[in-house]
Amino acid sequence: MTKHTTTILGGFGLACLFGVAACSVAPGDEPTADYDSSGDPIVVRLLEAPEPLPDFMMTDLDGQTMSPADWRGKVVLVNFWATWCAPCLVEIPDLISLQDRYRDQLLVIGVSEDHEGVDLQAFADEHQLNYPIVRSTPEVHEAFPGVIALPTTFVIDPEGLMTMKHVGLLYPRETEAMTRVLAGMEIQNVHVERVDDVNRLSAEHAAEITEMPGVDLSNVPAERRGEAILALNEEECTCGCGLSVAKCRIDDPACAVSQPLAQSIADTFAVQ
């Protein structure tokens, strides 16, 4: 992964909504090991107003259906990812560890953006995923709008309200702290910062762009979409910005150099 890929999406947001469970978790439901509260204080950023989810259905690889009503009482991480997304693969072990540690308080759901030809069950078995995987659908994207980069994670609180949206890799320590805060568990050395403007927050970790302004990807077949996105992330823009083509399009949609360059790259993967 190039240096451009590792800095992608600096201008896109960590959107957060706040809703902490009113009751505390019973002592018997606590993880056996104490949460590590040592080190620098942890800031959990959350928006002022929670947002309810629409009613919709997901179907996992085992054919089991689920809906937001099934998630009540748990913190839920809805993680949009793909097998071709390098940052997504980096955070999977942390999600596995978090799901194992907080199995009574947390549910991780992986929403794959891979095309139908990818064997997700084989991937899940190989990586020993301990949380359900579903394929993205228009209905899922309607419920979780604005996924223009991977990974993107939405957080749902135990009351069923969307409490956070994070673009890019999750910080494991901060994600664990957020889980404990939202689950009503005891935690120290944490400061909850509430914000009311999504534009004040930014992603600090890598993400793979999946859409970009002014670039038509509709003719790129699903099985080649990942290749096209990687190429757009890796190619350096010639406008002098020093960024990748994808990053330049996101940061400066008016750039007259990156738009035709990005479209030219995308067209090499399109059906002629």
N, C-alpha and C positions, 0 to 999 in steps of 0.2 A: 504494500500500500504506500503511495507516495505521500510526501509531506503535505500536498494539497488536500488529499483525502482526509488526513488526520486533523485538518483544521476546518473542515467543511461545516457550513451552516452556523457560523458565528452569529448571523443576524436573525436566526429564527428562535422561537421562544420556548421557554419552559413555562407552560401555562398551568396555573395551580388554582384549585378551589378547595376551601377548607370545610371539613366536617368531622369533628372528633366524637367518637362514641361516648355517650353520656355515662355509661356504667363501666366500671373497671372489670378486668378479666379475673375470674376466680383463680386463687393460688394454684390449684391443681392443673390449670390449663397453661401455666407458664412453661416456656422451654426450660429444660433442666439446668443449662448453663446460663450464667449471668451475662447480660449484654455488656460489651466492652465500652465503658464510658470514659476511658482514659484518652489522653491526647487533647488536641485542640477542640474547643466547643463546636458542636455541630449545628448548622443553620438549616432548618427545614422551612422552605419557602412555599407558602400556600396562598391561594386567592381568598378574598373575603367571602364571596358568594358561591355556594355549591350549586351544581347543575344536575337535575335528574336525568337519567337515561331513558330513552324511548324503549318501548317493549319490542324485543326482537329475539330471534333464535340463532344459536350457533350449533354446529354439529362437529364433534371431534372425530379423530381418525378411527375410533372404535364404533362410530355410529351413534354415540350418545348425544342427545340434545341438551342444551342448557340455555337459560335466559337470565337476565338480571335478577329476577325474583329468586332464583336458586342461589344467588350469591349473598343474600342478606345475612348479616352477622359476621362477615369476613371482610378483610381488606383484599381487594382484587387488583392485580397488575395485569393489564391487557397489553401485551408486548407484541408490536408489529415488527416482523423480522423476515429474513430470507436466507436460504442456505448459501447464496452467493455474496451476502453482505458480510464483509470481514469484521466490522465492529459488532455486528449481531453475534457472531461466533465467539467473540471475546467475552461477552457478558453472559453467555449461556451457563457456564459453570457457576457463576455467582447466583443466577436465578435458581439453579438446581439446589445449591446450598441453602438459599433463603427459604425455598419451598419446604425443604426437609426440616429445617430448624423451626419454622413457624407453621407447621402443617395444620395446627388447630386454629390459627388466626388468619392465615393467608392462603389465597389461591392465585397462582400464576397461570395465565392463559396465553399461549403463543399463537399469534395470528400470522400464518405464513403468506407471504406475497409471491411465493414460487408458482411457476406455471404447473398445469396439471400433470405434466410428464415427470416431475420430480417425485421420487419415492420418499415421501416424508416419513412413512412408517420405518423404513430402513434407517433413515437419519436419526429418528427418535430412539430406535433400539441401539444404534451404534454409540450414541452420546448419552444413553441411559437417562433420557428426559423423564422426570417424575411429575410432570404437569401436562395437562391436555393441550393438544395442538389442533387448531382448526385452520381451514383455508379461508382466505379473505373472500368476501362476497360484496356486492353492491349494498346489501342490507347492513352488513357490518360496517362498511365505510360511511354509510349514512349515520349510523349511531356514533361513530368515532371519526368526525370529519377532520380534514386538514393534515392527513398523513402524506407529506411530500418528501419524507426522508426516512431512512431506516438506520438504526432502530428508533421507533417512537413508542413510548409507553404511556398509557392512560392509567390513572389510579382511581379506584372506586372505594369509597369508605363503607363501613358496615351498614350504614343506612341506605345504601344504594345510590349515593350521590357522587358524581365525578369530582374528584378533589385535586387532581394534578394531571398535567400533560408534560412529558419530558421528551425533548428531541435529542437524540444522541445516546451515548453510553451512560448507563446509570452508575453513580458512585455507590459501591456496595455498602459502605458505612452509613451514608446519608439515607440510602433506601431502607436499610434496617431500622434506622432511627425513625423514619417516617412511618414505617409499618407499626412500630411500637406506639407511636403517638396516636395514630388513627385507630389502633386496636384498644386504646385505653390502658396500655400496660405501663408499668413503672419505668421511668427513664430519667437519667440525669445528664447534665452537661449538654443540654439541647435548648436551642432558642428557636421558637416558631415565629417566623416573619410573615406577616400577612401583606399581600399586595393586591391592588385593584386594577392594575394595568399590565396586561400580558406583555406589552412592548418593553417593560422595564427588565424583563428576564431574558436570559439568553442561554443557549446550549454551549457548554464548554468542552464537550467531547465529540469525537468523530461521528459522522453519520453519512450514509450513502444516499445521495439525492435520488428520488424516484420520479419527481416531476420538476419542471422548471419553466419560468416565464418565457413565453414567446417561442417555445420549441414544441413542434408537433411530433409526438411519439406514437400516434395512433396506427401508423403503418408498420411499426416494429412488432414482429410476432412475439407472443408471450414467451416462447422458449429462448428468444434472443434479447429480451428486455434487460436481463441482468448484465449481459455483455455490453450493451449500449450504455447503460448507466455507469458501469466501471470505466468505460472509455471516456465518457464525459467528465468523470471525476479525475482521471489521470492525465488528460491532455491539458497542457498549460495554455492559457489564453495569451494571444499575441498583442493585446492592447497595452501591455506594459504594466498591468496591475500585479503581476507575479502570482496570480491565483490560478486555480484550475478553471476550465471552461464552465463547469457546473457551479463552482463557487462564485465566479464573476456574474453569471446570470442571476443568481440568487441575490447577491449583494447590490448589483447595479443592473436591473432589468432594462435600463435605457441604453446600455452599452451597445454601440453599433458594430463592434468587432465580434463580441462573443456570440451574438444571436445567429448570424449566418454561419459562424464556425461550429456552433453547437448543432444547428440544423444539419450541416454537412456531415458531421460525425454520426448523428442519429440516422441519416438517410442511408449510410453505408450498411446499416443493419435492417433496413426496411425491405418489405416485399416489393419487388419491382413489377 
